[in-house]
Amino acid sequence: MTTEAIGIAKGPGESPHEYTFISSDGEQRLKTGEFVYYCATIGGQQRQIVGRVTHRYPVKLFPDSFLSDPGISPDDVARTIGYTQRERELFELTVATMGYYDEDLGAFINPRVSPSCGWLVYLADDELLKRTLSRRLPGEPGSAHVGSLLSRPEGEVPVVLDVREFTSMHMAIIASTGSGKSYLAGVLIEELLGPSNKAAVLVVDPHGEYGTLQELPNTPELRDATSSYDYRPRARVFTPRDVKVKLSSLEFGDLRYLLPSMTERMEELLYKAHQRVRERANSAWSLDELELEIGKVTEQSLSSHNAVDYSSSAQGLQWRLDRVLGRQPFSHLEHLDLRELFVPGQCSVLQLDNVDERQQQVIVATLLRRLYQARQRTVRDEVSSGSEEYLPYPVFVLLEEAHHFAPSGGDAVSTGILKQVLAEGRKFGVGVGLISQRPGKLDADVLSQCMTQFIMKVVNPIDQNTIASAVESASKDILQELPALSKGQVIISGNSLNAPVLCRVRRRYTSHGGQSTDAPAEWNRYFEAGSIEERTRERALPHQPVRVGRRNLFG
């Protein structure tokens, strides 16, 4: 216990869980977000009642007239006129009470006892915070060391998350562009793939920012040479060329979403044909078979008593199907193998850059459906080890640009299955992490299902209001810090810690792949001697026709 008090309690604050105290704070240690405590006897035991400083007000100031001339020090004015009241600064600080830490429960218990006027207030020491804020110790199985407490010198109080909580109860990283959300995601992935966890992780990467995770196997900090098998994480990148979606995994809603310009008659025709090809047991239907069924439905409708002429609709529908389903990523026989995507100790990166947004949403929707069904059937012992649906270990999926896959008020085909996985995935070992720079555009129900939140600098008022309404574990005073956060600083709240904290994100072991383009450097490089010579050589080469697909643009 700290023997030297840092202040004296004044009285209760504006709310029942707050109190105020007075301190000179000559060393300026009592920053907003800092932790203090007072001592009280609870249940016959002396307890340290921890709280977080939320506001800091000066209570002993110079008169305004002393501050009228910037060229003259207020202290000089005070001495000239014999003003002796200001001997030292005083501050009134407001503290939000968290409570005492109960080791049996592993949580803070608020005793509902405010300190009486005159009680001493102490600065919480590093050891107390190490023992109570984090649920795990660095390097402990199931731990993720993401950084250190912002109010203390770097590294003094590590912030360590309980991985079990955020991989089962889901998590969200929310930040404005350039605040460091992709960097933080990289840190979390490193911790998940480190010796403490050896997780099976998939990153859905719409912009190709996570390719540097291929450095994971050669990162000494993530290797465990003491184990009998010399553990080191693996990384595998699936480029857009590798992405395959088997046609038979598409539901009617997926097809309708991919073909938004269909008429009602086209939708009716497609629905009937799709139902027929799906009714074939164990059949991986092809586009030709679907179009054949469209032709059959059209012919049968003409010969029926209540004839409906689908001929023109069938032609338009087949043209749309050829244009959308007749090329990458859709395939008759192939799709991404879940057993290759999800392997303990492996981070798989699914790059979807240069893929149409609607196709991205369908890819994610079909993948989540297959994953959820595979884990569900495996847990229920409905499949054996030889089945492609057999996944005998929990998995974690990290969705970058999550507002594209579950837009607020939108009709994205991926929203429904994402909600289902977030609501029920815990039972079957499917965890989800969401990353978004626009929480105001993210479906509120989806965000509220994430029980651990990483919130970085957010300036937009709409986004701030969305966070305040969706994140129950973060108090109002902590959320007021959002506009003032710097790059690499994050508010972490939720089930993975015992209390919300302001954290300084640690340095990554692997390279960061999400940096902004240095446009001035690129423009200047255009005029370098080597670049000019290269362009001169290219102009001297024989002209080559440009090809797109199978068609030659020059005939």
C-alpha positions as CSV (number, residue, x, y, z in Angstrom):
1,M,0.0,0.0,0.0
2,T,1.2,3.5,-0.8
3,T,2.1,5.4,2.4
4,E,2.1,8.9,1.0
5,A,-1.3,10.4,0.3
6,I,-1.8,12.4,-2.9
7,G,-4.9,14.3,-1.8
8,I,-7.8,14.6,0.7
9,A,-11.4,13.7,0.0
10,K,-13.8,16.6,-0.2
11,G,-17.2,15.0,-0.7
12,P,-19.6,13.1,-3.0
13,G,-19.7,14.0,-6.7
14,E,-22.7,14.6,-8.9
15,S,-23.6,10.9,-9.2
16,P,-23.7,8.2,-6.5
17,H,-20.6,6.5,-7.8
18,E,-18.4,9.6,-7.8
19,Y,-16.5,11.6,-5.2
20,T,-14.2,14.6,-5.3
21,F,-10.9,15.3,-3.6
22,I,-8.4,18.2,-3.4
23,S,-4.7,17.9,-4.4
24,S,-1.9,20.2,-5.1
25,D,-0.5,17.7,-7.6
26,G,2.8,19.5,-7.9
27,E,4.3,16.7,-10.1
28,Q,1.2,16.6,-12.4
29,R,0.6,12.9,-11.9
30,L,-3.1,13.1,-11.7
31,K,-4.0,13.0,-15.4
32,T,-7.5,12.3,-16.6
33,G,-7.9,8.6,-16.7
34,E,-5.4,8.0,-13.8
35,F,-6.2,5.5,-11.1
36,V,-6.4,6.4,-7.4
37,Y,-7.9,4.8,-4.3
38,Y,-9.0,5.3,-0.7
39,C,-9.1,2.8,2.1
40,A,-12.3,1.6,3.8
41,T,-13.3,-1.3,6.0
42,I,-15.7,-3.6,4.1
43,G,-17.0,-6.8,5.7
44,G,-14.4,-6.5,8.4
45,Q,-11.5,-6.3,5.9
46,Q,-9.5,-3.2,5.0
47,R,-10.0,-2.7,1.2
48,Q,-8.5,-0.4,-1.4
49,I,-11.4,1.3,-3.2
50,V,-10.1,2.0,-6.7
51,G,-11.4,4.8,-8.9
52,R,-10.5,6.6,-12.1
53,V,-10.0,10.3,-12.4
54,T,-12.6,11.8,-14.8
55,H,-12.3,15.5,-14.3
56,R,-9.7,18.0,-13.1
57,Y,-10.5,21.6,-12.2
58,P,-8.1,24.2,-10.8
59,V,-9.6,25.8,-7.6
60,K,-6.9,28.4,-6.8
61,L,-6.3,30.8,-9.6
62,F,-4.9,34.3,-10.2
63,P,-7.4,37.1,-10.7
64,D,-8.0,37.8,-14.4
65,S,-6.4,41.2,-14.1
66,F,-3.0,39.5,-13.4
67,L,-3.2,37.8,-16.8
68,S,-3.8,40.9,-18.9
69,D,-0.2,41.5,-20.2
70,P,1.5,38.4,-21.8
71,G,4.9,40.2,-21.3
72,I,4.6,40.3,-17.5
73,S,4.6,37.2,-15.4
74,P,1.5,36.9,-13.1
75,D,3.9,35.9,-10.3
76,D,5.7,39.3,-10.7
77,V,2.4,41.2,-10.6
78,A,1.5,39.3,-7.4
79,R,4.8,40.1,-5.7
80,T,4.5,43.8,-6.7
81,I,1.2,44.3,-5.0
82,G,1.9,41.9,-2.1
83,Y,-0.6,39.3,-3.2
84,T,0.3,36.2,-1.0
85,Q,-2.8,34.0,-1.4
86,R,-1.3,31.9,-4.3
87,E,1.4,29.9,-2.6
88,R,0.8,26.8,-4.7
89,E,-1.8,25.4,-7.2
90,L,-4.7,23.4,-6.0
91,F,-7.0,21.1,-8.0
92,E,-10.4,19.6,-7.4
93,L,-10.5,16.1,-9.0
94,T,-13.6,14.0,-9.7
95,V,-13.2,10.2,-9.4
96,A,-15.5,7.5,-10.7
97,T,-15.5,4.7,-8.2
98,M,-14.8,1.2,-9.6
99,G,-14.6,-0.6,-6.2
100,Y,-12.3,-3.1,-4.6
101,Y,-10.9,-6.1,-6.4
102,D,-12.3,-9.4,-5.3
103,E,-9.8,-12.1,-6.2
104,D,-12.4,-14.9,-5.8
105,L,-14.8,-13.3,-8.3
106,G,-12.0,-11.8,-10.5
107,A,-13.9,-8.5,-10.7
108,F,-14.2,-5.1,-9.0
109,I,-17.0,-4.8,-6.4
110,N,-18.4,-1.4,-5.8
111,P,-19.1,-1.0,-2.1
112,R,-21.4,2.0,-2.5
113,V,-19.4,3.8,0.2
114,S,-18.1,7.3,-0.7
115,P,-15.1,8.6,1.3
116,S,-16.0,11.0,4.0
117,C,-14.5,14.5,4.0
118,G,-11.0,14.4,5.2
119,W,-10.2,10.8,4.2
120,L,-6.8,10.4,2.4
121,V,-6.6,9.5,-1.3
122,Y,-3.7,7.6,-2.7
123,L,-2.2,7.2,-6.2
124,A,-2.7,3.5,-7.2
125,D,0.8,1.9,-7.5
126,D,1.8,-0.1,-10.6
127,E,1.6,-3.5,-8.8
128,L,-2.0,-2.9,-7.7
129,L,-3.0,-2.0,-11.3
130,K,-1.1,-4.9,-12.8
131,R,-2.9,-7.3,-10.4
132,T,-6.4,-5.9,-10.9
133,L,-7.0,-4.3,-14.3
134,S,-6.0,-7.2,-16.5
135,R,-7.4,-10.7,-16.2
136,R,-4.3,-12.4,-17.4
137,L,-0.5,-12.0,-17.0
138,P,1.8,-11.4,-20.0
139,G,2.8,-14.8,-21.6
140,E,0.1,-16.7,-19.7
141,P,-2.0,-19.2,-21.7
142,G,-5.0,-17.4,-23.1
143,S,-3.4,-13.9,-22.8
144,A,-2.9,-11.1,-25.3
145,H,-0.5,-8.3,-24.4
146,V,-1.7,-5.4,-26.5
147,G,0.1,-2.4,-24.8
148,S,0.4,-0.5,-21.6
149,L,-1.6,1.9,-19.5
150,L,-1.5,5.3,-21.1
151,S,-1.3,7.3,-17.8
152,R,1.9,5.5,-16.8
153,P,5.4,5.4,-18.4
154,E,5.5,3.0,-21.4
155,G,5.7,-0.6,-20.3
156,E,5.1,0.1,-16.6
157,V,1.6,-1.3,-16.4
158,P,0.9,-3.9,-19.2
159,V,-2.6,-4.2,-20.6
160,V,-3.3,-7.9,-21.1
161,L,-6.6,-9.2,-22.5
162,D,-8.4,-12.5,-21.8
163,V,-8.4,-14.1,-25.3
164,R,-11.1,-16.5,-24.4
165,E,-13.5,-13.6,-23.8
166,F,-13.1,-11.7,-27.0
167,T,-12.8,-14.8,-29.3
168,S,-16.1,-16.3,-27.9
169,M,-18.1,-13.1,-27.1
170,H,-16.7,-11.2,-30.2
171,M,-15.0,-7.9,-30.4
172,A,-15.0,-4.6,-32.4
173,I,-12.3,-2.2,-33.4
174,I,-13.7,1.3,-34.1
175,A,-11.6,4.2,-35.2
176,S,-11.4,7.1,-37.7
177,T,-9.1,6.7,-40.7
178,G,-5.5,7.0,-39.8
179,S,-6.0,6.3,-36.1
180,G,-4.2,3.0,-36.2
181,K,-7.0,0.4,-36.3
182,S,-5.3,-1.9,-38.8
183,Y,-2.1,-1.6,-36.7
184,L,-3.9,-2.6,-33.6
185,A,-5.6,-5.5,-35.5
186,G,-2.1,-6.6,-36.5
187,V,-1.0,-6.6,-32.8
188,L,-4.1,-8.7,-31.9
189,I,-3.4,-11.2,-34.7
190,E,0.2,-11.5,-33.5
191,E,-1.0,-12.3,-30.0
192,L,-3.5,-14.8,-31.2
193,L,-0.9,-16.6,-33.3
194,G,1.8,-16.4,-30.5
195,P,2.7,-19.4,-28.2
196,S,0.1,-18.4,-25.6
197,N,-2.8,-19.1,-28.0
198,K,-1.9,-20.7,-31.3
199,A,-5.3,-19.7,-32.7
200,A,-7.0,-20.5,-36.0
201,V,-7.6,-17.1,-37.6
202,L,-9.0,-15.9,-40.8
203,V,-8.7,-12.2,-41.9
204,V,-11.1,-10.9,-44.5
205,D,-9.1,-8.2,-46.2
206,P,-11.0,-6.1,-48.7
207,H,-8.0,-3.7,-49.4
208,G,-5.0,-6.0,-49.4
209,E,-3.5,-4.5,-46.2
210,Y,-2.6,-7.6,-44.3
211,G,-0.2,-9.3,-46.7
212,T,2.7,-8.4,-44.4
213,L,1.4,-11.1,-42.0
214,Q,3.4,-13.5,-44.1
215,E,6.3,-12.4,-41.8
216,L,4.7,-14.3,-38.9
217,P,6.7,-17.5,-39.3
218,N,10.0,-15.6,-39.1
219,T,9.2,-13.5,-36.1
220,P,11.3,-14.6,-33.1
221,E,8.9,-13.1,-30.5
222,L,6.1,-15.5,-31.7
223,R,8.2,-18.7,-31.8
224,D,8.3,-21.2,-28.9
225,A,11.6,-23.1,-29.3
226,T,11.1,-24.7,-25.9
227,S,8.2,-26.9,-27.1
228,S,8.8,-30.4,-28.3
229,Y,7.7,-29.4,-31.8
230,D,9.4,-26.0,-32.0
231,Y,6.2,-23.9,-32.5
232,R,6.2,-21.1,-35.0
233,P,3.0,-19.5,-36.5
234,R,2.1,-20.0,-40.1
235,A,0.6,-17.5,-42.6
236,R,-1.3,-18.1,-45.8
237,V,-2.5,-15.5,-48.2
238,F,-5.4,-16.3,-50.5
239,T,-5.4,-13.8,-53.4
240,P,-8.6,-12.9,-55.4
241,R,-7.4,-15.5,-58.0
242,D,-7.6,-18.2,-55.3
243,V,-11.1,-17.3,-54.1
244,K,-13.7,-19.8,-55.3
245,V,-17.5,-19.9,-54.5
246,K,-19.2,-23.2,-55.4
247,L,-22.5,-22.4,-57.2
248,S,-24.3,-25.0,-55.1
249,S,-23.5,-23.0,-51.9
250,L,-25.5,-20.0,-53.2
251,E,-29.0,-19.6,-51.8
252,F,-31.8,-17.8,-53.7
253,G,-31.2,-14.7,-51.7
254,D,-27.6,-14.7,-52.8
255,L,-28.6,-14.9,-56.5
256,R,-31.2,-12.2,-56.2
257,Y,-28.6,-10.0,-54.5
258,L,-26.1,-10.6,-57.3
259,L,-28.7,-9.7,-59.9
260,P,-30.4,-6.6,-58.5
261,S,-32.0,-5.5,-61.8
262,M,-34.3,-8.5,-62.2
263,T,-38.0,-8.0,-63.0
264,E,-40.6,-9.8,-60.8
265,R,-41.1,-12.4,-63.6
266,M,-37.4,-13.0,-63.8
267,E,-37.3,-13.5,-60.0
268,E,-40.2,-16.0,-60.1
269,L,-38.5,-17.9,-62.9
270,L,-35.1,-18.0,-61.2
271,Y,-36.7,-19.1,-57.9
272,K,-38.4,-22.1,-59.6
273,A,-35.3,-23.2,-61.5
274,H,-33.1,-22.8,-58.4
275,Q,-35.5,-24.9,-56.3
276,R,-35.3,-27.7,-58.9
277,V,-31.5,-27.8,-59.0
278,R,-31.2,-27.8,-55.2
279,E,-33.7,-30.7,-54.8
280,R,-31.2,-33.0,-56.4
281,A,-29.5,-34.8,-53.5
282,N,-25.7,-34.4,-53.2
283,S,-25.7,-32.4,-56.5
284,A,-23.1,-29.7,-57.2
285,W,-25.1,-28.0,-59.9
286,S,-23.5,-25.9,-62.7
287,L,-24.6,-22.8,-64.4
288,D,-25.6,-24.8,-67.5
289,E,-27.9,-27.0,-65.4
290,L,-29.5,-23.9,-63.8
291,E,-30.1,-22.4,-67.3
292,L,-31.4,-25.7,-68.5
293,E,-34.0,-25.7,-65.7
294,I,-34.9,-22.1,-66.6
295,G,-35.6,-23.4,-70.1
296,K,-37.7,-26.3,-68.8
297,V,-39.8,-24.0,-66.6
298,T,-40.4,-21.7,-69.5
299,E,-41.5,-24.5,-71.8
300,Q,-43.8,-26.0,-69.1
301,S,-45.4,-22.7,-68.3
302,L,-46.4,-22.3,-72.0
303,S,-48.0,-25.7,-72.2
304,S,-49.9,-25.3,-68.9
305,H,-53.6,-24.4,-68.7
306,N,-52.8,-20.9,-67.3
307,A,-50.0,-20.2,-69.8
308,V,-47.4,-17.6,-68.8
309,D,-44.9,-16.6,-71.4
310,Y,-41.5,-16.5,-69.7
311,S,-39.5,-16.4,-73.0
312,S,-38.3,-12.8,-73.0
313,S,-37.7,-13.0,-69.2
314,A,-35.7,-16.2,-69.6
315,Q,-33.4,-14.6,-72.2
316,G,-32.8,-11.6,-70.0
317,L,-32.2,-13.8,-67.0
318,Q,-29.8,-16.1,-68.7
319,W,-27.8,-13.1,-70.0
320,R,-27.5,-11.7,-66.4
321,L,-26.5,-15.1,-65.1
322,D,-23.8,-15.6,-67.7
323,R,-22.5,-12.1,-67.0
324,V,-22.3,-12.6,-63.2
325,L,-21.9,-16.3,-62.5
326,G,-20.0,-17.3,-65.6
327,R,-16.7,-16.0,-64.2
328,Q,-14.4,-15.7,-61.2
329,P,-15.1,-16.3,-58.3
330,F,-18.0,-18.6,-59.1
331,S,-17.2,-22.3,-59.9
332,H,-19.1,-25.5,-60.6
333,L,-17.0,-27.8,-58.5
334,E,-14.6,-25.8,-56.4
335,H,-14.8,-23.6,-53.3
336,L,-12.5,-22.5,-50.5
337,D,-11.7,-25.5,-48.3
338,L,-12.5,-24.7,-44.7
339,R,-9.8,-27.2,-43.5
340,E,-7.2,-25.1,-45.4
341,L,-8.5,-21.8,-44.2
342,F,-8.8,-22.7,-40.5
343,V,-5.8,-24.4,-39.0
344,P,-4.6,-23.9,-35.4
345,G,-1.4,-21.8,-35.4
346,Q,-2.2,-20.4,-38.9
347,C,-3.4,-17.0,-40.0
348,S,-5.2,-17.1,-43.3
349,V,-5.6,-13.8,-45.2
350,L,-8.5,-13.7,-47.7
351,Q,-7.7,-10.8,-50.0
352,L,-10.7,-9.4,-51.8
353,D,-9.2,-6.3,-53.3
354,N,-10.4,-5.7,-56.9
355,V,-13.5,-7.8,-56.2
356,D,-16.9,-6.2,-56.7
357,E,-18.5,-5.2,-53.4
358,R,-21.6,-7.3,-53.9
359,Q,-19.5,-10.3,-54.7
360,Q,-17.4,-9.6,-51.6
361,Q,-20.6,-9.7,-49.5
362,V,-21.7,-12.9,-51.1
363,I,-18.3,-14.5,-50.6
364,V,-18.4,-13.6,-46.9
365,A,-22.0,-14.7,-46.5
366,T,-21.4,-18.2,-48.1
367,L,-18.2,-18.6,-46.1
368,L,-19.8,-17.7,-42.8
369,R,-22.8,-20.0,-43.5
370,R,-20.5,-22.9,-44.4
371,L,-18.3,-22.2,-41.3
372,Y,-21.2,-22.0,-38.9
373,Q,-22.7,-25.2,-40.3
374,A,-19.4,-27.0,-40.1
375,R,-18.7,-26.1,-36.5
376,Q,-22.4,-26.8,-35.6
377,R,-22.3,-30.3,-37.1
378,T,-18.8,-31.1,-35.7
379,V,-19.8,-30.1,-32.2
380,R,-23.0,-32.3,-32.5
381,D,-21.0,-35.2,-33.8
382,E,-22.9,-35.2,-37.1
383,V,-19.8,-35.4,-39.3
384,S,-16.6,-37.5,-39.1
385,S,-13.0,-36.6,-39.7
386,G,-13.2,-37.4,-43.4
387,S,-15.8,-34.8,-44.1
388,E,-14.9,-31.4,-45.5
389,E,-17.3,-30.0,-42.8
390,Y,-15.3,-31.5,-40.0
391,L,-13.7,-28.6,-38.0
392,P,-12.7,-29.9,-34.5
393,Y,-11.4,-26.7,-33.1
394,P,-12.7,-23.1,-32.4
395,V,-12.0,-20.5,-35.0
396,F,-11.8,-16.7,-35.2
397,V,-12.8,-14.5,-38.1
398,L,-11.7,-10.9,-38.4
399,L,-13.7,-8.7,-40.8
400,E,-12.0,-5.5,-42.0
401,E,-14.4,-2.8,-43.2
402,A,-17.2,-4.5,-41.4
403,H,-19.7,-1.7,-42.3
404,H,-19.6,-3.1,-45.9
405,F,-20.8,-6.5,-44.7
406,A,-23.4,-5.3,-42.2
407,P,-24.5,-1.8,-43.2
408,S,-26.9,0.2,-41.1
409,G,-30.3,0.2,-42.8
410,G,-28.9,-1.7,-45.7
411,D,-29.9,-5.0,-47.3
412,A,-26.5,-6.6,-47.7
413,V,-26.8,-10.4,-48.1
414,S,-24.1,-11.0,-45.5
415,T,-25.9,-9.1,-42.7
416,G,-28.3,-11.9,-41.7
417,I,-25.7,-14.7,-41.3
418,L,-23.3,-12.3,-39.5
419,K,-26.1,-11.5,-37.0
420,Q,-26.7,-15.2,-36.5
421,V,-23.0,-16.0,-35.9
422,L,-22.7,-13.2,-33.5
423,A,-25.8,-14.3,-31.6
424,E,-25.2,-18.1,-31.6
425,G,-21.5,-18.6,-32.6
426,R,-20.3,-18.8,-29.0
427,K,-22.0,-22.2,-28.5
428,F,-20.1,-23.6,-31.4
429,G,-16.7,-21.9,-31.1
430,V,-17.0,-19.3,-33.9
431,G,-15.7,-15.9,-32.8
432,V,-15.9,-12.7,-34.9
433,G,-14.0,-9.5,-34.8
434,L,-15.3,-6.4,-36.6
435,I,-13.1,-3.5,-37.8
436,S,-14.8,-0.3,-39.0
437,Q,-13.9,3.4,-39.5
438,R,-17.6,4.4,-39.7
439,P,-19.6,2.9,-36.8
440,G,-22.5,5.1,-37.8
441,K,-22.8,3.1,-41.0
442,L,-22.5,-0.3,-39.1
443,D,-25.7,-2.1,-38.2
444,A,-26.4,-1.3,-34.5
445,D,-27.4,-4.8,-33.6
446,V,-24.2,-6.2,-35.0
447,L,-22.0,-3.7,-33.0
448,S,-23.9,-4.3,-29.8
449,Q,-23.2,-8.1,-30.0
450,C,-19.4,-7.4,-29.6
451,M,-18.6,-7.7,-25.9
452,T,-15.1,-6.3,-26.1
453,Q,-14.5,-2.9,-27.7
454,F,-11.4,-1.2,-28.9
455,I,-12.2,2.4,-29.6
456,M,-9.7,4.8,-31.1
457,K,-9.9,8.4,-32.1
458,V,-13.4,9.2,-33.4
459,V,-14.4,12.8,-34.3
460,N,-17.7,12.4,-36.2
461,P,-20.6,13.2,-33.8
462,I,-22.8,10.5,-35.5
463,D,-20.2,7.9,-34.9
464,Q,-19.7,9.0,-31.3
465,N,-23.4,8.7,-30.6
466,T,-23.5,5.2,-32.2
467,I,-20.6,4.1,-30.0
468,A,-22.3,5.6,-26.9
469,S,-25.5,3.8,-27.5
470,A,-24.0,0.4,-28.5
471,V,-21.1,0.1,-26.0
472,E,-22.6,-0.5,-22.6
473,S,-19.3,-1.1,-20.8
474,A,-17.7,2.2,-21.6
475,S,-18.8,5.1,-19.3
476,K,-19.6,8.6,-20.6
477,D,-16.4,10.1,-19.2
478,I,-14.2,7.6,-21.0
479,L,-16.1,8.2,-24.3
480,Q,-15.4,11.9,-23.9
481,E,-11.8,11.1,-24.5
482,L,-12.4,9.9,-28.1
483,P,-11.7,13.2,-30.0
484,A,-8.5,13.8,-27.9
485,L,-6.9,10.4,-28.5
486,S,-3.7,10.3,-30.5
487,K,-2.6,7.7,-33.1
488,G,-1.9,4.4,-31.4
489,Q,-4.0,5.2,-28.3
490,V,-7.1,3.2,-27.6
491,I,-9.9,2.8,-25.1
492,I,-10.4,-0.8,-24.3
493,S,-13.6,-1.9,-22.5
494,G,-15.7,-5.0,-22.1
495,N,-15.4,-8.6,-20.9
496,S,-11.7,-9.0,-21.7
497,L,-10.6,-6.6,-18.9
498,N,-11.8,-6.0,-15.4
499,A,-12.2,-2.3,-16.1
500,P,-12.1,0.1,-19.1
501,V,-8.6,1.5,-19.7
502,L,-6.8,4.0,-21.9
503,C,-4.1,2.0,-23.5
504,R,-0.9,2.8,-25.5
505,V,-0.7,0.1,-28.2
506,R,2.6,-1.8,-28.3
507,R,4.9,-2.0,-31.3
508,R,4.1,-4.7,-33.9
509,Y,6.6,-7.5,-34.5
510,T,5.6,-7.7,-38.2
511,S,5.5,-4.9,-40.7
512,H,2.5,-2.7,-41.0
513,G,0.8,-2.9,-44.4
514,G,-1.9,-0.2,-44.1
515,Q,0.2,3.0,-44.5
516,S,-1.2,5.8,-46.6
517,T,0.4,6.5,-49.9
518,D,3.1,9.2,-49.9
519,A,1.8,11.1,-52.9
520,P,4.5,13.9,-53.0
521,A,7.2,11.2,-53.0
522,E,5.6,9.3,-55.8
523,W,5.2,12.5,-57.9
524,N,8.9,13.4,-57.4
525,R,10.0,9.9,-58.2
526,Y,8.4,10.3,-61.7
527,F,11.1,12.9,-62.5
528,E,14.1,10.9,-61.3
529,A,16.6,10.0,-63.9
530,G,16.0,6.2,-63.7
531,S,12.2,6.7,-64.1
532,I,12.7,8.9,-67.2
533,E,15.0,6.4,-68.8
534,E,12.6,3.5,-68.1
535,R,9.7,5.4,-69.7
536,T,11.9,6.1,-72.7
537,R,12.7,2.4,-73.2
538,E,9.1,1.5,-72.8
539,R,8.0,3.9,-75.6
540,A,10.7,2.4,-77.9
541,L,9.2,-1.1,-77.5
542,P,6.7,-2.5,-80.2
543,H,3.1,-1.7,-79.4
544,Q,1.2,-4.6,-77.8
545,P,-2.6,-4.9,-78.0
546,V,-4.4,-4.8,-74.7
547,R,-6.6,-7.9,-73.9
548,V,-9.5,-8.1,-71.5
549,G,-10.7,-11.6,-70.9
550,R,-10.9,-13.4,-74.2
551,R,-11.5,-10.4,-76.3
552,N,-8.9,-8.4,-78.1
553,L,-9.8,-4.7,-77.8
554,F,-8.1,-4.1,-81.2
555,G,-10.0,-6.8,-83.0
